[in-house]
Amino acid sequence: MNKYKILAISILCDVIGYVSFAIPGIGEFTDIIWAPLSGWIMTKLYKGKPGKIAGIISFIEEILPGLDVIPTFTLMWIYTYVFSKSEA
């Protein structure tokens, strides 16, 4: 998959996480569904050990209240395609 397509999907997933944070009261309940889904999506977008670790971090970030503002997917894209020497 093209790295810019992965970036677009990553930004979309971060926006979905923000939406659940933006709706007080209801957002916490949507995190119960979004947290495992975001972890799974992260492992599918980013392969290997870094993807698995990022999936766990994404799950934890989404399930804990107040941490939804962290753009986990976009940060993983930056790590993978900007800072990492090998492009996955």
PDB file with SEQRES, HELIX, SHEET and CRYST1 records, atoms N, CA, C and O in Angstrom:
SEQRES   1 A   88  MET ASN LYS TYR LYS ILE LEU ALA ILE SER ILE LEU CYS          
SEQRES   2 A   88  ASP VAL ILE GLY TYR VAL SER PHE ALA ILE PRO GLY ILE          
SEQRES   3 A   88  GLY GLU PHE THR ASP ILE ILE TRP ALA PRO LEU SER GLY          
SEQRES   4 A   88  TRP ILE MET THR LYS LEU TYR LYS GLY LYS PRO GLY LYS          
SEQRES   5 A   88  ILE ALA GLY ILE ILE SER PHE ILE GLU GLU ILE LEU PRO          
SEQRES   6 A   88  GLY LEU ASP VAL ILE PRO THR PHE THR LEU MET TRP ILE          
SEQRES   7 A   88  TYR THR TYR VAL PHE SER LYS SER GLU ALA                      
HELIX    1 AA1 LYS A    3  ALA A   22  1                                  20    
HELIX    2 AA2 GLY A   27  LEU A   45  1                                  19    
HELIX    3 AA3 GLY A   48  ILE A   63  1                                  16    
HELIX    4 AA4 THR A   72  ILE A   78  1                                   7    
HELIX    5 AA5 TYR A   79  PHE A   83  3                                   5    
CRYST1    1.000    1.000    1.000  90.00  90.00  90.00 P 1           1          
ATOM      1  N   MET A   1       0.851  -1.174   0.000  1.00  0.00           N  
ATOM      2  CA  MET A   1       0.000   0.000   0.000  1.00  0.00           C  
ATOM      3  C   MET A   1       0.903   1.246   0.000  1.00  0.00           C  
ATOM      4  O   MET A   1       1.951   1.261   0.645  1.00  0.00           O  
ATOM      5  N   ASN A   2       0.496   2.247  -0.705  1.00  0.00           N  
ATOM      6  CA  ASN A   2       1.212   3.519  -0.810  1.00  0.00           C  
ATOM      7  C   ASN A   2       1.310   4.183   0.568  1.00  0.00           C  
ATOM      8  O   ASN A   2       0.344   4.185   1.330  1.00  0.00           O  
ATOM      9  N   LYS A   3       2.487   4.746   0.883  1.00  0.00           N  
ATOM     10  CA  LYS A   3       2.671   5.332   2.212  1.00  0.00           C  
ATOM     11  C   LYS A   3       1.759   6.540   2.448  1.00  0.00           C  
ATOM     12  O   LYS A   3       1.407   6.830   3.592  1.00  0.00           O  
ATOM     13  N   TYR A   4       1.377   7.240   1.392  1.00  0.00           N  
ATOM     14  CA  TYR A   4       0.476   8.383   1.570  1.00  0.00           C  
ATOM     15  C   TYR A   4      -0.966   7.929   1.770  1.00  0.00           C  
ATOM     16  O   TYR A   4      -1.752   8.630   2.408  1.00  0.00           O  
ATOM     17  N   LYS A   5      -1.316   6.787   1.242  1.00  0.00           N  
ATOM     18  CA  LYS A   5      -2.637   6.214   1.505  1.00  0.00           C  
ATOM     19  C   LYS A   5      -2.710   5.763   2.966  1.00  0.00           C  
ATOM     20  O   LYS A   5      -3.736   5.924   3.626  1.00  0.00           O  
ATOM     21  N   ILE A   6      -1.605   5.195   3.461  1.00  0.00           N  
ATOM     22  CA  ILE A   6      -1.541   4.810   4.867  1.00  0.00           C  
ATOM     23  C   ILE A   6      -1.632   6.051   5.753  1.00  0.00           C  
ATOM     24  O   ILE A   6      -2.272   6.016   6.805  1.00  0.00           O  
ATOM     25  N   LEU A   7      -0.994   7.149   5.333  1.00  0.00           N  
ATOM     26  CA  LEU A   7      -1.084   8.408   6.093  1.00  0.00           C  
ATOM     27  C   LEU A   7      -2.531   8.896   6.152  1.00  0.00           C  
ATOM     28  O   LEU A   7      -2.995   9.310   7.215  1.00  0.00           O  
ATOM     29  N   ALA A   8      -3.244   8.854   5.037  1.00  0.00           N  
ATOM     30  CA  ALA A   8      -4.643   9.292   5.005  1.00  0.00           C  
ATOM     31  C   ALA A   8      -5.504   8.437   5.931  1.00  0.00           C  
ATOM     32  O   ALA A   8      -6.349   8.962   6.656  1.00  0.00           O  
ATOM     33  N   ILE A   9      -5.293   7.126   5.907  1.00  0.00           N  
ATOM     34  CA  ILE A   9      -6.046   6.226   6.788  1.00  0.00           C  
ATOM     35  C   ILE A   9      -5.688   6.516   8.244  1.00  0.00           C  
ATOM     36  O   ILE A   9      -6.558   6.503   9.115  1.00  0.00           O  
ATOM     37  N   SER A  10      -4.414   6.775   8.502  1.00  0.00           N  
ATOM     38  CA  SER A  10      -3.965   7.078   9.860  1.00  0.00           C  
ATOM     39  C   SER A  10      -4.615   8.348  10.389  1.00  0.00           C  
ATOM     40  O   SER A  10      -5.071   8.385  11.532  1.00  0.00           O  
ATOM     41  N   ILE A  11      -4.658   9.382   9.569  1.00  0.00           N  
ATOM     42  CA  ILE A  11      -5.285  10.635   9.991  1.00  0.00           C  
ATOM     43  C   ILE A  11      -6.777  10.430  10.239  1.00  0.00           C  
ATOM     44  O   ILE A  11      -7.329  10.963  11.202  1.00  0.00           O  
ATOM     45  N   LEU A  12      -7.424   9.663   9.378  1.00  0.00           N  
ATOM     46  CA  LEU A  12      -8.841   9.358   9.554  1.00  0.00           C  
ATOM     47  C   LEU A  12      -9.081   8.625  10.879  1.00  0.00           C  
ATOM     48  O   LEU A  12     -10.026   8.938  11.604  1.00  0.00           O  
ATOM     49  N   CYS A  13      -8.228   7.658  11.187  1.00  0.00           N  
ATOM     50  CA  CYS A  13      -8.382   6.919  12.446  1.00  0.00           C  
ATOM     51  C   CYS A  13      -8.163   7.831  13.650  1.00  0.00           C  
ATOM     52  O   CYS A  13      -8.861   7.703  14.656  1.00  0.00           O  
ATOM     53  N   ASP A  14      -7.201   8.750  13.557  1.00  0.00           N  
ATOM     54  CA  ASP A  14      -7.003   9.713  14.648  1.00  0.00           C  
ATOM     55  C   ASP A  14      -8.215  10.621  14.807  1.00  0.00           C  
ATOM     56  O   ASP A  14      -8.598  10.948  15.930  1.00  0.00           O  
ATOM     57  N   VAL A  15      -8.820  11.031  13.701  1.00  0.00           N  
ATOM     58  CA  VAL A  15     -10.018  11.876  13.758  1.00  0.00           C  
ATOM     59  C   VAL A  15     -11.170  11.120  14.420  1.00  0.00           C  
ATOM     60  O   VAL A  15     -11.917  11.699  15.208  1.00  0.00           O  
ATOM     61  N   ILE A  16     -11.316   9.848  14.109  1.00  0.00           N  
ATOM     62  CA  ILE A  16     -12.361   9.034  14.750  1.00  0.00           C  
ATOM     63  C   ILE A  16     -12.135   8.998  16.261  1.00  0.00           C  
ATOM     64  O   ILE A  16     -13.082   9.092  17.040  1.00  0.00           O  
ATOM     65  N   GLY A  17     -10.872   8.860  16.665  1.00  0.00           N  
ATOM     66  CA  GLY A  17     -10.557   8.887  18.096  1.00  0.00           C  
ATOM     67  C   GLY A  17     -10.887  10.222  18.736  1.00  0.00           C  
ATOM     68  O   GLY A  17     -11.357  10.267  19.873  1.00  0.00           O  
ATOM     69  N   TYR A  18     -10.644  11.320  18.010  1.00  0.00           N  
ATOM     70  CA  TYR A  18     -10.968  12.660  18.520  1.00  0.00           C  
ATOM     71  C   TYR A  18     -12.472  12.851  18.671  1.00  0.00           C  
ATOM     72  O   TYR A  18     -12.922  13.479  19.630  1.00  0.00           O  
ATOM     73  N   VAL A  19     -13.248  12.322  17.745  1.00  0.00           N  
ATOM     74  CA  VAL A  19     -14.704  12.492  17.789  1.00  0.00           C  
ATOM     75  C   VAL A  19     -15.255  11.883  19.074  1.00  0.00           C  
ATOM     76  O   VAL A  19     -16.131  12.466  19.714  1.00  0.00           O  
ATOM     77  N   SER A  20     -14.748  10.723  19.448  1.00  0.00           N  
ATOM     78  CA  SER A  20     -15.237  10.108  20.687  1.00  0.00           C  
ATOM     79  C   SER A  20     -14.848  10.949  21.896  1.00  0.00           C  
ATOM     80  O   SER A  20     -15.556  10.941  22.904  1.00  0.00           O  
ATOM     81  N   PHE A  21     -13.741  11.669  21.814  1.00  0.00           N  
ATOM     82  CA  PHE A  21     -13.299  12.545  22.907  1.00  0.00           C  
ATOM     83  C   PHE A  21     -14.144  13.817  22.961  1.00  0.00           C  
ATOM     84  O   PHE A  21     -14.338  14.394  24.031  1.00  0.00           O  
ATOM     85  N   ALA A  22     -14.641  14.247  21.817  1.00  0.00           N  
ATOM     86  CA  ALA A  22     -15.362  15.516  21.718  1.00  0.00           C  
ATOM     87  C   ALA A  22     -16.791  15.439  22.254  1.00  0.00           C  
ATOM     88  O   ALA A  22     -17.386  16.473  22.557  1.00  0.00           O  
ATOM     89  N   ILE A  23     -17.343  14.254  22.375  1.00  0.00           N  
ATOM     90  CA  ILE A  23     -18.722  14.108  22.831  1.00  0.00           C  
ATOM     91  C   ILE A  23     -18.709  13.679  24.302  1.00  0.00           C  
ATOM     92  O   ILE A  23     -18.565  12.491  24.593  1.00  0.00           O  
ATOM     93  N   PRO A  24     -18.856  14.618  25.222  1.00  0.00           N  
ATOM     94  CA  PRO A  24     -18.806  14.270  26.650  1.00  0.00           C  
ATOM     95  C   PRO A  24     -19.905  13.281  27.034  1.00  0.00           C  
ATOM     96  O   PRO A  24     -21.051  13.403  26.601  1.00  0.00           O  
ATOM     97  N   GLY A  25     -19.538  12.318  27.842  1.00  0.00           N  
ATOM     98  CA  GLY A  25     -20.506  11.330  28.306  1.00  0.00           C  
ATOM     99  C   GLY A  25     -20.670  10.166  27.364  1.00  0.00           C  
ATOM    100  O   GLY A  25     -20.556   9.011  27.775  1.00  0.00           O  
ATOM    101  N   ILE A  26     -20.935  10.447  26.118  1.00  0.00           N  
ATOM    102  CA  ILE A  26     -21.143   9.383  25.126  1.00  0.00           C  
ATOM    103  C   ILE A  26     -19.801   8.848  24.621  1.00  0.00           C  
ATOM    104  O   ILE A  26     -19.673   7.665  24.305  1.00  0.00           O  
ATOM    105  N   GLY A  27     -18.817   9.723  24.551  1.00  0.00           N  
ATOM    106  CA  GLY A  27     -17.519   9.355  24.016  1.00  0.00           C  
ATOM    107  C   GLY A  27     -16.852   8.206  24.741  1.00  0.00           C  
ATOM    108  O   GLY A  27     -16.205   7.366  24.115  1.00  0.00           O  
ATOM    109  N   GLU A  28     -17.002   8.160  26.058  1.00  0.00           N  
ATOM    110  CA  GLU A  28     -16.381   7.091  26.830  1.00  0.00           C  
ATOM    111  C   GLU A  28     -16.951   5.728  26.455  1.00  0.00           C  
ATOM    112  O   GLU A  28     -16.232   4.730  26.468  1.00  0.00           O  
ATOM    113  N   PHE A  29     -18.225   5.681  26.125  1.00  0.00           N  
ATOM    114  CA  PHE A  29     -18.837   4.411  25.741  1.00  0.00           C  
ATOM    115  C   PHE A  29     -18.418   3.979  24.345  1.00  0.00           C  
ATOM    116  O   PHE A  29     -18.288   2.784  24.079  1.00  0.00           O  
ATOM    117  N   THR A  30     -18.205   4.936  23.455  1.00  0.00           N  
ATOM    118  CA  THR A  30     -17.741   4.566  22.112  1.00  0.00           C  
ATOM    119  C   THR A  30     -16.305   4.068  22.148  1.00  0.00           C  
ATOM    120  O   THR A  30     -15.890   3.310  21.271  1.00  0.00           O  
ATOM    121  N   ASP A  31     -15.547   4.482  23.145  1.00  0.00           N  
ATOM    122  CA  ASP A  31     -14.167   4.004  23.271  1.00  0.00           C  
ATOM    123  C   ASP A  31     -14.105   2.507  23.548  1.00  0.00           C  
ATOM    124  O   ASP A  31     -13.121   1.853  23.203  1.00  0.00           O  
ATOM    125  N   ILE A  32     -15.133   1.969  24.161  1.00  0.00           N  
ATOM    126  CA  ILE A  32     -15.167   0.527  24.418  1.00  0.00           C  
ATOM    127  C   ILE A  32     -15.151  -0.247  23.107  1.00  0.00           C  
ATOM    128  O   ILE A  32     -14.569  -1.329  23.032  1.00  0.00           O  
ATOM    129  N   ILE A  33     -15.775   0.291  22.093  1.00  0.00           N  
ATOM    130  CA  ILE A  33     -15.782  -0.344  20.771  1.00  0.00           C  
ATOM    131  C   ILE A  33     -14.559   0.081  19.972  1.00  0.00           C  
ATOM    132  O   ILE A  33     -13.939  -0.750  19.308  1.00  0.00           O  
ATOM    133  N   TRP A  34     -14.202   1.362  20.023  1.00  0.00           N  
ATOM    134  CA  TRP A  34     -13.120   1.888  19.195  1.00  0.00           C  
ATOM    135  C   TRP A  34     -11.734   1.414  19.640  1.00  0.00           C  
ATOM    136  O   TRP A  34     -10.863   1.215  18.793  1.00  0.00           O  
ATOM    137  N   ALA A  35     -11.510   1.232  20.927  1.00  0.00           N  
ATOM    138  CA  ALA A  35     -10.172   0.875  21.421  1.00  0.00           C  
ATOM    139  C   ALA A  35      -9.654  -0.439  20.824  1.00  0.00           C  
ATOM    140  O   ALA A  35      -8.552  -0.447  20.275  1.00  0.00           O  
ATOM    141  N   PRO A  36     -10.393  -1.543  20.906  1.00  0.00           N  
ATOM    142  CA  PRO A  36      -9.868  -2.773  20.292  1.00  0.00           C  
ATOM    143  C   PRO A  36      -9.796  -2.677  18.769  1.00  0.00           C  
ATOM    144  O   PRO A  36      -8.899  -3.248  18.149  1.00  0.00           O  
ATOM    145  N   LEU A  37     -10.736  -1.957  18.172  1.00  0.00           N  
ATOM    146  CA  LEU A  37     -10.728  -1.796  16.727  1.00  0.00           C  
ATOM    147  C   LEU A  37      -9.509  -0.994  16.276  1.00  0.00           C  
ATOM    148  O   LEU A  37      -8.883  -1.330  15.270  1.00  0.00           O  
ATOM    149  N   SER A  38      -9.173   0.048  17.003  1.00  0.00           N  
ATOM    150  CA  SER A  38      -8.006   0.852  16.636  1.00  0.00           C  
ATOM    151  C   SER A  38      -6.721   0.046  16.787  1.00  0.00           C  
ATOM    152  O   SER A  38      -5.813   0.175  15.966  1.00  0.00           O  
ATOM    153  N   GLY A  39      -6.634  -0.772  17.811  1.00  0.00           N  
ATOM    154  CA  GLY A  39      -5.464  -1.633  17.971  1.00  0.00           C  
ATOM    155  C   GLY A  39      -5.318  -2.605  16.823  1.00  0.00           C  
ATOM    156  O   GLY A  39      -4.213  -2.833  16.329  1.00  0.00           O  
ATOM    157  N   TRP A  40      -6.431  -3.181  16.395  1.00  0.00           N  
ATOM    158  CA  TRP A  40      -6.413  -4.129  15.280  1.00  0.00           C  
ATOM    159  C   TRP A  40      -6.023  -3.424  13.978  1.00  0.00           C  
ATOM    160  O   TRP A  40      -5.206  -3.938  13.215  1.00  0.00           O  
ATOM    161  N   ILE A  41      -6.601  -2.258  13.727  1.00  0.00           N  
ATOM    162  CA  ILE A  41      -6.270  -1.500  12.515  1.00  0.00           C  
ATOM    163  C   ILE A  41      -4.789  -1.136  12.503  1.00  0.00           C  
ATOM    164  O   ILE A  41      -4.138  -1.204  11.461  1.00  0.00           O  
ATOM    165  N   MET A  42      -4.262  -0.753  13.648  1.00  0.00           N  
ATOM    166  CA  MET A  42      -2.843  -0.390  13.736  1.00  0.00           C  
ATOM    167  C   MET A  42      -1.957  -1.575  13.338  1.00  0.00           C  
ATOM    168  O   MET A  42      -0.978  -1.400  12.612  1.00  0.00           O  
ATOM    169  N   THR A  43      -2.296  -2.775  13.807  1.00  0.00           N  
ATOM    170  CA  THR A  43      -1.477  -3.942  13.457  1.00  0.00           C  
ATOM    171  C   THR A  43      -1.595  -4.303  11.983  1.00  0.00           C  
ATOM    172  O   THR A  43      -0.682  -4.909  11.423  1.00  0.00           O  
ATOM    173  N   LYS A  44      -2.696  -3.945  11.352  1.00  0.00           N  
ATOM    174  CA  LYS A  44      -2.855  -4.224   9.917  1.00  0.00           C  
ATOM    175  C   LYS A  44      -2.145  -3.174   9.058  1.00  0.00           C  
ATOM    176  O   LYS A  44      -1.621  -3.501   7.993  1.00  0.00           O  
ATOM    177  N   LEU A  45      -2.123  -1.924   9.509  1.00  0.00           N  
ATOM    178  CA  LEU A  45      -1.446  -0.872   8.739  1.00  0.00           C  
ATOM    179  C   LEU A  45       0.071  -0.974   8.845  1.00  0.00           C  
ATOM    180  O   LEU A  45       0.786  -0.745   7.869  1.00  0.00           O  
ATOM    181  N   TYR A  46       0.557  -1.318  10.034  1.00  0.00           N  
ATOM    182  CA  TYR A  46       1.999  -1.350  10.283  1.00  0.00           C  
ATOM    183  C   TYR A  46       2.378  -2.761  10.720  1.00  0.00           C  
ATOM    184  O   TYR A  46       2.033  -3.194  11.820  1.00  0.00           O  
ATOM    185  N   LYS A  47       3.084  -3.464   9.859  1.00  0.00           N  
ATOM    186  CA  LYS A  47       3.404  -4.878  10.072  1.00  0.00           C  
ATOM    187  C   LYS A  47       4.571  -5.056  11.041  1.00  0.00           C  
ATOM    188  O   LYS A  47       5.292  -4.112  11.360  1.00  0.00           O  
ATOM    189  N   GLY A  48       4.728  -6.276  11.488  1.00  0.00           N  
ATOM    190  CA  GLY A  48       5.866  -6.644  12.306  1.00  0.00           C  
ATOM    191  C   GLY A  48       5.730  -6.250  13.768  1.00  0.00           C  
ATOM    192  O   GLY A  48       4.658  -5.870  14.241  1.00  0.00           O  
ATOM    193  N   LYS A  49       6.851  -6.353  14.462  1.00  0.00           N  
ATOM    194  CA  LYS A  49       6.885  -6.049  15.887  1.00  0.00           C  
ATOM    195  C   LYS A  49       6.504  -4.600  16.195  1.00  0.00           C  
ATOM    196  O   LYS A  49       5.761  -4.365  17.147  1.00  0.00           O  
ATOM    197  N   PRO A  50       6.991  -3.611  15.416  1.00  0.00           N  
ATOM    198  CA  PRO A  50       6.568  -2.227  15.704  1.00  0.00           C  
ATOM    199  C   PRO A  50       5.054  -2.036  15.586  1.00  0.00           C  
ATOM    200  O   PRO A  50       4.464  -1.285  16.362  1.00  0.00           O  
ATOM    201  N   GLY A  51       4.425  -2.707  14.624  1.00  0.00           N  
ATOM    202  CA  GLY A  51       2.973  -2.610  14.468  1.00  0.00           C  
ATOM    203  C   GLY A  51       2.219  -3.214  15.637  1.00  0.00           C  
ATOM    204  O   GLY A  51       1.195  -2.685  16.072  1.00  0.00           O  
ATOM    205  N   LYS A  52       2.740  -4.340  16.149  1.00  0.00           N  
ATOM    206  CA  LYS A  52       2.098  -4.971  17.307  1.00  0.00           C  
ATOM    207  C   LYS A  52       2.218  -4.099  18.552  1.00  0.00           C  
ATOM    208  O   LYS A  52       1.260  -3.946  19.310  1.00  0.00           O  
ATOM    209  N   ILE A  53       3.400  -3.532  18.753  1.00  0.00           N  
ATOM    210  CA  ILE A  53       3.599  -2.646  19.903  1.00  0.00           C  
ATOM    211  C   ILE A  53       2.712  -1.410  19.776  1.00  0.00           C  
ATOM    212  O   ILE A  53       2.094  -0.981  20.750  1.00  0.00           O  
ATOM    213  N   ALA A  54       2.650  -0.841  18.576  1.00  0.00           N  
ATOM    214  CA  ALA A  54       1.802   0.330  18.343  1.00  0.00           C  
ATOM    215  C   ALA A  54       0.330  -0.015  18.534  1.00  0.00           C  
ATOM    216  O   ALA A  54      -0.441   0.817  19.011  1.00  0.00           O  
ATOM    217  N   GLY A  55      -0.068  -1.229  18.168  1.00  0.00           N  
ATOM    218  CA  GLY A  55      -1.448  -1.663  18.379  1.00  0.00           C  
ATOM    219  C   GLY A  55      -1.813  -1.699  19.851  1.00  0.00           C  
ATOM    220  O   GLY A  55      -2.909  -1.294  20.239  1.00  0.00           O  
ATOM    221  N   ILE A  56      -0.886  -2.188  20.672  1.00  0.00           N  
ATOM    222  CA  ILE A  56      -1.116  -2.219  22.122  1.00  0.00           C  
ATOM    223  C   ILE A  56      -1.195  -0.799  22.671  1.00  0.00           C  
ATOM    224  O   ILE A  56      -2.073  -0.483  23.475  1.00  0.00           O  
ATOM    225  N   ILE A  57      -0.273   0.054  22.233  1.00  0.00           N  
ATOM    226  CA  ILE A  57      -0.274   1.445  22.688  1.00  0.00           C  
ATOM    227  C   ILE A  57      -1.561   2.149  22.260  1.00  0.00           C  
ATOM    228  O   ILE A  57      -2.146   2.907  23.033  1.00  0.00           O  
ATOM    229  N   SER A  58      -1.995   1.895  21.029  1.00  0.00           N  
ATOM    230  CA  SER A  58      -3.224   2.502  20.525  1.00  0.00           C  
ATOM    231  C   SER A  58      -4.432   2.062  21.352  1.00  0.00           C  
ATOM    232  O   SER A  58      -5.290   2.876  21.694  1.00  0.00           O  
ATOM    233  N   PHE A  59      -4.488   0.776  21.668  1.00  0.00           N  
ATOM    234  CA  PHE A  59      -5.582   0.263  22.494  1.00  0.00           C  
ATOM    235  C   PHE A  59      -5.599   0.954  23.852  1.00  0.00           C  
ATOM    236  O   PHE A  59      -6.645   1.419  24.303  1.00  0.00           O  
ATOM    237  N   ILE A  60      -4.442   1.020  24.502  1.00  0.00           N  
ATOM    238  CA  ILE A  60      -4.351   1.636  25.831  1.00  0.00           C  
ATOM    239  C   ILE A  60      -4.716   3.115  25.764  1.00  0.00           C  
ATOM    240  O   ILE A  60      -5.442   3.622  26.618  1.00  0.00           O  
ATOM    241  N   GLU A  61      -4.205   3.805  24.736  1.00  0.00           N  
ATOM    242  CA  GLU A  61      -4.478   5.237  24.579  1.00  0.00           C  
ATOM    243  C   GLU A  61      -5.971   5.506  24.384  1.00  0.00           C  
ATOM    244  O   GLU A  61      -6.494   6.495  24.897  1.00  0.00           O  
ATOM    245  N   GLU A  62      -6.643   4.648  23.660  1.00  0.00           N  
ATOM    246  CA  GLU A  62      -8.074   4.852  23.399  1.00  0.00           C  
ATOM    247  C   GLU A  62      -8.947   4.419  24.573  1.00  0.00           C  
ATOM    248  O   GLU A  62     -10.004   5.010  24.797  1.00  0.00           O  
ATOM    249  N   ILE A  63      -8.540   3.417  25.316  1.00  0.00           N  
ATOM    250  CA  ILE A  63      -9.390   2.908  26.386  1.00  0.00           C  
ATOM    251  C   ILE A  63      -9.301   3.766  27.647  1.00  0.00           C  
ATOM    252  O   ILE A  63     -10.252   3.818  28.427  1.00  0.00           O  
ATOM    253  N   LEU A  64      -8.155   4.447  27.856  1.00  0.00           N  
ATOM    254  CA  LEU A  64      -8.017   5.301  29.034  1.00  0.00           C  
ATOM    255  C   LEU A  64      -8.648   6.668  28.764  1.00  0.00           C  
ATOM    256  O   LEU A  64      -8.426   7.255  27.704  1.00  0.00           O  
ATOM    257  N   PRO A  65      -9.423   7.172  29.705  1.00  0.00           N  
ATOM    258  CA  PRO A  65     -10.080   8.464  29.499  1.00  0.00           C  
ATOM    259  C   PRO A  65      -9.072   9.615  29.456  1.00  0.00           C  
ATOM    260  O   PRO A  65      -8.108   9.642  30.222  1.00  0.00           O  
ATOM    261  N   GLY A  66      -9.311  10.556  28.552  1.00  0.00           N  
ATOM    262  CA  GLY A  66      -8.499  11.759  28.464  1.00  0.00           C  
ATOM    263  C   GLY A  66      -7.278  11.676  27.563  1.00  0.00           C  
ATOM    264  O   GLY A  66      -6.641  12.696  27.301  1.00  0.00           O  
ATOM    265  N   LEU A  67      -6.941  10.501  27.089  1.00  0.00           N  
ATOM    266  CA  LEU A  67      -5.753  10.357  26.248  1.00  0.00           C  
ATOM    267  C   LEU A  67      -6.081  10.336  24.752  1.00  0.00           C  
ATOM    268  O   LEU A  67      -5.185  10.147  23.929  1.00  0.00           O  
ATOM    269  N   ASP A  68      -7.332  10.525  24.400  1.00  0.00           N  
ATOM    270  CA  ASP A  68      -7.750  10.464  22.995  1.00  0.00           C  
ATOM    271  C   ASP A  68      -7.129  11.553  22.132  1.00  0.00           C  
ATOM    272  O   ASP A  68      -7.165  11.461  20.905  1.00  0.00           O  
ATOM    273  N   VAL A  69      -6.567  12.571  22.744  1.00  0.00           N  
ATOM    274  CA  VAL A  69      -5.992  13.676  21.975  1.00  0.00           C  
ATOM    275  C   VAL A  69      -4.642  13.317  21.354  1.00  0.00           C  
ATOM    276  O   VAL A  69      -4.141  14.061  20.511  1.00  0.00           O  
ATOM    277  N   ILE A  70      -4.052  12.204  21.748  1.00  0.00           N  
ATOM    278  CA  ILE A  70      -2.757  11.799  21.195  1.00  0.00           C  
ATOM    279  C   ILE A  70      -2.983  11.177  19.816  1.00  0.00           C  
ATOM    280  O   ILE A  70      -3.740  10.213  19.701  1.00  0.00           O  
ATOM    281  N   PRO A  71      -2.346  11.706  18.767  1.00  0.00           N  
ATOM    282  CA  PRO A  71      -2.532  11.162  17.411  1.00  0.00           C  
ATOM    283  C   PRO A  71      -1.646   9.932  17.172  1.00  0.00           C  
ATOM    284  O   PRO A  71      -0.654  10.006  16.446  1.00  0.00           O  
ATOM    285  N   THR A  72      -2.007   8.821  17.780  1.00  0.00           N  
ATOM    286  CA  THR A  72      -1.187   7.612  17.763  1.00  0.00           C  
ATOM    287  C   THR A  72      -0.902   7.111  16.356  1.00  0.00           C  
ATOM    288  O   THR A  72       0.236   6.753  16.051  1.00  0.00           O  
ATOM    289  N   PHE A  73      -1.904   7.077  15.500  1.00  0.00           N  
ATOM    290  CA  PHE A  73      -1.718   6.567  14.141  1.00  0.00           C  
ATOM    291  C   PHE A  73      -0.754   7.448  13.353  1.00  0.00           C  
ATOM    292  O   PHE A  73       0.132   6.939  12.667  1.00  0.00           O  
ATOM    293  N   THR A  74      -0.919   8.748  13.446  1.00  0.00           N  
ATOM    294  CA  THR A  74      -0.049   9.673  12.721  1.00  0.00           C  
ATOM    295  C   THR A  74       1.377   9.614  13.261  1.00  0.00           C  
ATOM    296  O   THR A  74       2.334   9.671  12.488  1.00  0.00           O  
ATOM    297  N   LEU A  75       1.528   9.503  14.573  1.00  0.00           N  
ATOM    298  CA  LEU A  75       2.859   9.373  15.154  1.00  0.00           C  
ATOM    299  C   LEU A  75       3.546   8.089  14.684  1.00  0.00           C  
ATOM    300  O   LEU A  75       4.754   8.081  14.447  1.00  0.00           O  
ATOM    301  N   MET A  76       2.785   7.015  14.551  1.00  0.00           N  
ATOM    302  CA  MET A  76       3.354   5.762  14.052  1.00  0.00           C  
ATOM    303  C   MET A  76       3.766   5.907  12.595  1.00  0.00           C  
ATOM    304  O   MET A  76       4.791   5.358  12.191  1.00  0.00           O  
ATOM    305  N   TRP A  77       2.994   6.628  11.804  1.00  0.00           N  
ATOM    306  CA  TRP A  77       3.365   6.859  10.406  1.00  0.00           C  
ATOM    307  C   TRP A  77       4.674   7.647  10.339  1.00  0.00           C  
ATOM    308  O   TRP A  77       5.563   7.325   9.550  1.00  0.00           O  
ATOM    309  N   ILE A  78       4.783   8.671  11.166  1.00  0.00           N  
ATOM    310  CA  ILE A  78       6.012   9.473  11.186  1.00  0.00           C  
ATOM    311  C   ILE A  78       7.198   8.603  11.599  1.00  0.00           C  
ATOM    312  O   ILE A  78       8.272   8.686  11.004  1.00  0.00           O  
ATOM    313  N   TYR A  79       7.002   7.776  12.611  1.00  0.00           N  
ATOM    314  CA  TYR A  79       8.075   6.878  13.054  1.00  0.00           C  
ATOM    315  C   TYR A  79       8.479   5.936  11.918  1.00  0.00           C  
ATOM    316  O   TYR A  79       9.668   5.741  11.665  1.00  0.00           O  
ATOM    317  N   THR A  80       7.497   5.359  11.242  1.00  0.00           N  
ATOM    318  CA  THR A  80       7.766   4.359  10.209  1.00  0.00           C  
ATOM    319  C   THR A  80       8.404   4.961   8.966  1.00  0.00           C  
ATOM    320  O   THR A  80       9.375   4.411   8.447  1.00  0.00           O  
ATOM    321  N   TYR A  81       7.878   6.077   8.479  1.00  0.00           N  
ATOM    322  CA  TYR A  81       8.310   6.601   7.185  1.00  0.00           C  
ATOM    323  C   TYR A  81       9.257   7.795   7.246  1.00  0.00           C  
ATOM    324  O   TYR A  81       9.816   8.176   6.218  1.00  0.00           O  
ATOM    325  N   VAL A  82       9.453   8.393   8.411  1.00  0.00           N  
ATOM    326  CA  VAL A  82      10.362   9.528   8.522  1.00  0.00           C  
ATOM    327  C   VAL A  82      11.604   9.157   9.325  1.00  0.00           C  
ATOM    328  O   VAL A  82      12.725   9.392   8.875  1.00  0.00           O  
ATOM    329  N   PHE A  83      11.412   8.581  10.507  1.00  0.00           N  
ATOM    330  CA  PHE A  83      12.546   8.318  11.397  1.00  0.00           C  
ATOM    331  C   PHE A  83      13.162   6.936  11.225  1.00  0.00           C  
ATOM    332  O   PHE A  83      14.356   6.770  11.473  1.00  0.00           O  
ATOM    333  N   SER A  84      12.393   5.952  10.811  1.00  0.00           N  
ATOM    334  CA  SER A  84      12.923   4.602  10.654  1.00  0.00           C  
ATOM    335  C   SER A  84      13.720   4.492   9.365  1.00  0.00           C  
ATOM    336  O   SER A  84      13.334   5.052   8.339  1.00  0.00           O  
ATOM    337  N   LYS A  85      14.828   3.771   9.420  1.00  0.00           N  
ATOM    338  CA  LYS A  85      15.685   3.633   8.240  1.00  0.00           C  
ATOM    339  C   LYS A  85      15.070   2.749   7.178  1.00  0.00           C  
ATOM    340  O   LYS A  85      15.277   2.981   5.986  1.00  0.00           O  
ATOM    341  N   SER A  86      14.310   1.731   7.591  1.00  0.00           N  
ATOM    342  CA  SER A  86      13.675   0.842   6.607  1.00  0.00           C  
ATOM    343  C   SER A  86      12.193   1.132   6.550  1.00  0.00           C  
ATOM    344  O   SER A  86      11.532   1.212   7.586  1.00  0.00           O  
ATOM    345  N   GLU A  87      11.667   1.290   5.351  1.00  0.00           N  
ATOM    346  CA  GLU A  87      10.241   1.561   5.181  1.00  0.00           C  
ATOM    347  C   GLU A  87       9.493   0.242   5.170  1.00  0.00           C  
ATOM    348  O   GLU A  87       9.800  -0.641   4.370  1.00  0.00           O  
ATOM    349  N   ALA A  88       8.512   0.101   6.053  1.00  0.00           N  
ATOM    350  CA  ALA A  88       7.749  -1.142   6.142  1.00  0.00           C  
ATOM    351  C   ALA A  88       6.703  -1.175   5.054  1.00  0.00           C  
ATOM    352  O   ALA A  88       5.949  -2.142   4.951  1.00  0.00           O  
TER     353      ALA A  88                                                      
END                                                                             
